[in-house]
Amino acid sequence: MNIDLIIDEQTLTQINRHHTSSSTETMAFAFAGLRKYGKKMRIFVQPDGVILPAEDCYNYTAKTRVKLNKKVQAAIYNEFVQSESRVLINSHSHPFSESGTDFSPTDDKDDIAQASYWQSMPMSDGKARFSLSLVFDQSSFSARLTHKGKFYPISRVQVLRHAQVDTLVPNNAIEKAKVFVPNNMFSRQQAIIHESNIANYKVGVVGAGGLGSILAENLVRLGVKKFTIIDDDIVERSNLNRLQGCSKHDLYEYKVKVIKRNIEDITDQVECHAITANLSSQNAIASLSSCDLIISCVDNDVARYEVNRLATQYMIPFFDVATSVSVKNGEPNYLGRIFSCIPSQTSCMECFSKPILKFDEIIQATLSPTMLDNFRHRGYITGDKKVEKAISIYGLNQIAVGIMSLELVRFFNQQPLNRITVFDNEGNKLSRLKAPEFFDPPRVHCPNCNLHLAAGTQLSLPVIKQPFANTKAKEWLEL
């Protein structure tokens, strides 16, 4: 079982300070969501679900042996059950260990007892609850999941920071992480990105068209081995001008199947899950929510809106790449945009300081005919949604994906990301907003960043809610 723990920087710092500021053993608790897909499990800590018991909540038998007061423990357990979270994280400290701490025999006994208790207390829908343990010393930590009397080390901890995503390896998983056999295929790029930094990432690509087909091949050549690619569209003759690796023999085949074949021809180490379904399907949501990174290569804001919501609900960093061609006085203007988001740390596509999504398009595409007529009658919507085939050129897509790939090198190297990169051939310029200098946290009134963050399966996808700053949108919510 490959288990990842996702936690935001503020929550991890809060827990760590709670432990290291005391000379005696302390405890902390956190609630987390869980997404299991195949042999992979993602556990994402909910930022508002942290409990730090005060000193008078403990019964000390020694400085290195502490138990919670039974009433306090009962209150925490009750709050966990009420929260509908699936994982209770129990963190404690070994204050006299300087580094390399691991779980003690007493910890083993306590963890098995706690896991057994939660195993007998399933959720209302019958799904199992889990117990995860962390132990901190002065400079490191160990982490594991306990289930049915067995211990499963946490493979890695992803820390979501404002400008980047850092990967930490717990003490009890270090030896396993060292087992890595390099591939000579990547020898010419080892100076800028090491294969071991990227090999364990599972990447979800939404959209298998002109952008997605190029991106998938670029990811394989960077070293990504695990993919989920989602698109329910088939290859038409008009696609042949821009679908990489696609020929006349692929007409009327699913685009994702063509991409799967092409990237598996590059190396036999690729695991590609091709989903020929709509982004809103349960199969697509289940597979995407188990990814470590999502990249949106779609051609409409409705799909971007859905990806934005899903990534926020499951605490998954994501990128969006888009291109546009406009013609003015017979002269084409080529535009491209790469957008990055780290949920809980940066503003999302709904609340970014510069407009990203066209909400009129989203509303008209997602409302039922009855509601659409109702809104049109009230004057909120004028006219009908127009579906036009956009201009798309292979060379422009290559430029956009090339810039996107360089951003991914920064991501996999745990370096600060650019929040948004825009290129415009009319002005002959390439502009970037760098995250360290451009501080753009989630907006207070953003329904996505506030209502959906780390909600997991507790909220359905998609859920249509407009930014509260929009007066008309607020009226819609009150209808």
N, C-alpha and C positions, 0 to 999 in steps of 0.2 A: 504494500500500500504506500503510495506517494502522497504525503500530507503536507500542505503548505498553510502557514498562518499569516494572515494579512492584518496589519495593525497600523494606525496612523501614528505619526511621530509624537504628537502631543500626549496620546494615551499611553504609549510605551514609556515616555519620559516621566509621566505622572506616577506610573506603577514603580518604575525603577527608583525614583527619588523617595517614594514611600518606604521602600526597603532599605536603601543605602543610608538614609538619614537616621536610622536607629541602630543602636549597638546590640539590640536583642532581636530575636526572630520576629518577623511581622508577616501578615497575610494580606492578600488583596484578591478581589474577585472581579470578573468581567463576563458579560454575556456576549455570545457570538452566534452568528448564523453559520450554516453549513450547506455546502453543495457538493454532492458526490456524483461522479460520473465515471463509470468503469472502475479502474484501479486508482483513480485520483480523487483526492478530497481537498477542498478549499474551505478553510475556516476563517471567517472575517469578523473581527472584533467590532462591536457596535460602539461608536464613540461615546454615547450617552449611557452606556451600561456598565460603568466602572464603580466599584464599591471599595473604599479604603477604610477598614475598621480602625477606630481610635484605640489608644492604649488600654482604656478601661473595658474594652470588649473581649480581652483575652484572659485566659486562665493559664498562668505560667507555672510549669513544673520545674523549669530550668531556663537559662538564657537561650539555650538552643532547642528548647522543646516547648511549643505553645499550642494551645487549643482554644478555639472560639467559645465564648459563652454560649450555652445551648439556645438561649432566647435569641441571641444575635444570629446564630447559624440558622435557626428556624425562620427568622425574618428574611434572611438572604435567600434561602431556598424557596420560600413562598413568592418572593418577588421574581425569582427566576422562572418559576412555573407560570406566573401571571404574564410574563413578558413574551411568551411564545417563542423564545429563543431555543435553539436546539443544543447549544454547547455551553456548559458552565466552565469557565476557566478559573482554576484555583492556583494562585501564585503565592509563593512564600520565599523567604530569604535564608541563606546560610551565612550569617554575618561574619563568621570567623574564617571563612574560606576566601582566599585572595583571588584565585583564578582556577578555571578548570573544574568547577563544582559539578557534581552529578547527584542523582537521587540516592538517598540513603535507604537501608532496609526498612526503616520506620516509614519513610515516604512510600515505599512499595506497598506496604500493608494498608496504609491510609488510602492510597489511590485505588487499590482494588476494591476496598470497602465502599468508597464513594461511587465508583463506576457501577458496582453491583446495585447500589441504591437507585441510581438513575436509570439503569436498565429495567428495573421493575416499575418505573414511572414513565411510561411512554406518553407522547403528546396526544392531544385530543383526536388527531387524525391517524393515530396508530404508529407514527414514525418514532424511531428511537431517539432518546436523548444521550448525549455523550459528555464525558468528563475529560478535560485537558488540564495538564499540570505544567507549571513553570517553576523553576527554582533559580534564584539569582544569588551570585556572590558579589564581590566588590567590582568585578570587571567583566563578567561573562554570565552565561545562563545556559540551562538545559531545558528541553521541552519535549513532552510526549503526550500521546493520547492513550487512555486505558480503556479497554473494551473486552468484556468476557474473560477477564483474568489475564489478558495479554497486554504488553506494552508496545506501542508503535511510536518510534521516534519521529518528531516533526522534522521533515527534510530540510526546510528552510523557512525563514521568517522574512516576509516582504514588508519593509517599513515605508509607508507613503509619506514623503516629505513634500514641501512646497514646490521645489524645483526638480526633484528627481525621485526615483524609487530605489532604495538600497536593499540589498539581499544579505541577510545574516544567517550563518549556519550555527545552530546550537551545538554545545560541547558534545552531546551524546550522538550527534550525527556527523561529526567531522571526519571520522575514519571512513564512513560510507561515501562522503563527498569526495574523498581523495581518490577513489577508484574511478579513474577516467582515462580512456584510451583515445588519444588524439587521432584525427583523420588528416592525412597529407593533402587532401583536397583543399584545405583551408590554410596551407602553409604560407601563402603569399599575403595573407591579411592578418597574421598573428600579431604583427607589430601594433595594430590599432584596435583589434578586438580578439580576445582569446575565445576559442571554441567552447571552453568550459563555462564561460559566462552566459552562453546562449542555449546550450544543448538541452537543458531541462525545461525551457520555456514552452508552453503550449500557446499558440497564437491563433486567435479567431479572426478570419477575414470575412467581412460582410460585403458581398458584391463580387461577382466573378466576371465583370465586363472588361472594358478597356483598361481600367486602372487595376482591378483585382488580379487580372491574368498576369500583368507585368510584375506586380508586387509579390505575388506568390513565388515566382521564380527568383526574384531578388532575395526574398527571405531564405529560401533554400540555399542560395549561394553565400549568404551570410553565415549560415550554420543552424538555422531553425530546423528542427526535426519533427515537431508535432504540430499538426494543423487541424483546425475546423474551418471549412469553407462553405458559406451559405449563399445560395441563389436558386430561385425556382424558375429561372428563365432558360430558354433554349437558344442555340446558335441559329441566327438567321443570316441571309446573304449580306445584309447591310452591316453585320458585325465583323465581317472578314477584314475590313480595313484597319481594325484596331485590336482584335483579340490575339494576344501573343500566343504562338504555338498552335494556332487554329487554322485549318485548311478547309477546302471545299468538301472533303470527305467527312467533316464533322457537322455538316448541316443537320439541324433538327435534333442534335444530341444536347443533353444538358451541359451548360457551360462548366459547372463544377466538376463534372466527370472528365471533361477535356483537360481542365487544369490539373486534376488529380493524376491523370495519365502522364502529363508533361513533367510535373515535378518529381514523380516517382521514377521517370526515366533518367533524371539527373543523378540520383543516388538511391541506393536501396535501403538507406537508413531512415527514410521519411515515413512517418505515419500520418496519413491524411484521411480525415473523416469528411466526406463530401455529402452535404445535406441538400437535397433537391426539394426544399420546402420554403414557405414564406418565413420571413424573419419573426413573425408573431406566433409561429407554430410552437407547440410544446417541445418538439424534438430540437428545434433550433435554439430555443431559450435554454433548455437543459444543457446542451453542448457548449454554448457560448458562455454560460455562467460558470463553467469549470475552467475557463481559459485564464491565463496569467496576463494577457494583453489582448485588446480588441482593436482592430483597424477597420475603419469604415471606408469603403470604396464605392459608395452608392451615388446615385445621380439625382436624388430628391431629398427634400427636407423632412418628409414624413418618416423615411427610413432613418435619417440622422437623429430625429427626435426619439425614435424607439431605441436606437443604440445608446444614446445619451442616458436614457432612463435605466436601461438594463445595466450599463456599466456602473452607474451610481448605486443601484440597489445591491449589487454584488461586489462593490469596492474594487473594480477592475480598471486600471489605467487604460486610456484609449486614445487613439489618434483618428483624425478624419482628414482625408485627402480629397480635394475637389479641383476640377478644372472648368473653364468656361471660355467660349469663343464668341465674341460679338463682332458685328460688321457695321462700320460707320463710313458712309460715303465710299463704299466699295473697298475700304481698308480693314482687314481683320485685326482684332486686338485679342491677344492671348493672355489669359489670367489663370493663376493657380494659387491654391491655398492649402497649407498644412496646419492643422490645429491639434494641440495636445491638451489632455486633461488628466489630473490626478485627483480622483474623488476624495472629498473631505479636505483637500488642501488648496485646490484652485477652483475658480468659477467654471461652471459647465457651459455647454452650448446655449442653454436657456438664459443664463444670467451674465455671460461674458460682456465686458464693457462696450464692445463693438458688436453691432447686430450680426448674428450668424444665421439664425433660423427665420424663415418667413412663416409666421404663424397663420396667416390667412390660408396658405396652401395646406398646412397641417389640419386646420379646422375643417376645411371643405372636404379633405380626403378621408377624414375619420368619422365625421358625423353621419348618422343615419339619414335617409331621405326625409323622414318626418321632421327631425330636428333641423336639418338644413333648410327646409321650407319655412320652419318657424323662425329661424334666425334671419332668413332673407326677408320675411314679412316684417320683422321688427327693425329692419334697416341695418343690421349688423354686418350683413354680407350683401354685396352687390355683384350681379353677374354670376356666371358659372365658372367652375374650375376648368381651365384650359390645359390640355395635355399636348405639349409640343415636343417633337423630337429635337434634342439639342445637337448642335454641331460638335463633332468629336473627331480629333485628329491624333493618330498614333504617336507622332513626335512630341506633341504637347504632353500626352500622358506619360511618356518616358521621362521628360524633364521633371514633372511633378513627383513621380515615383522615385526618381533618382535623388531628389532633395529629401523626400520622405525617408529613404533608406539611410541617408547620412544622419538624420535625426534618430533613427532606430539604433545606430551605432552608439550614440550618446546614451540612449535609454539602457541598452544592454551593458554598457560600461559604467552605469550608475553615475552619470555626469549630469549637470544641470541642463534642462531642456529649454528649447525656445517655445514660448506659449503659442505663438502663431507666426507663420512665415508666409509672406505673400509676394508673388512675382507678377510683374505687369510689363509686357513688352512695349506698350505704347509710351509709358514713361521711362522705359529702359532701366528698370530698377528692381532690386530684390530687397525687401525690408523684413526685419525680424523684431519681435518683442521678446526679449530674453527674460525668463522667469525670475532669476535672482534680482534683477533690477526692476522688473515689472511685477510688483506685488499685486496680485488680483485674486483675493480669496473668494470663497463662495458668498453670494449676496444673502443678506439676512432674510429677504422676502422671497427668495427663489423657492418655488414649491418642490422642485426636483432635489436640490441640495439639502433642503430641510425635512421634507416629508418622506423622501424616498431613500435617503442615504442609509446604506447597510440594512435595508428593510428585507432583502432576500425574497423569499416566497410569501412573506406576509402581505405583499401588495401584488396585484395582478399587473401584467404588462400588456399593452401600454395603458397608462392612466392619463386621460386628457385633463390637464390643468394649465391654465394660462398664467403668465407672470402677473403678480398682483399689482405691479406698477401700472399696468394697462387698465384704465378705467373701464373700457368696454369689456375686457376680459373678466374683471371683477363682477360686473353685472351678469355675465354669462354664468359664472359659478353660482350666483344666487338665484338663477331661474328655477 
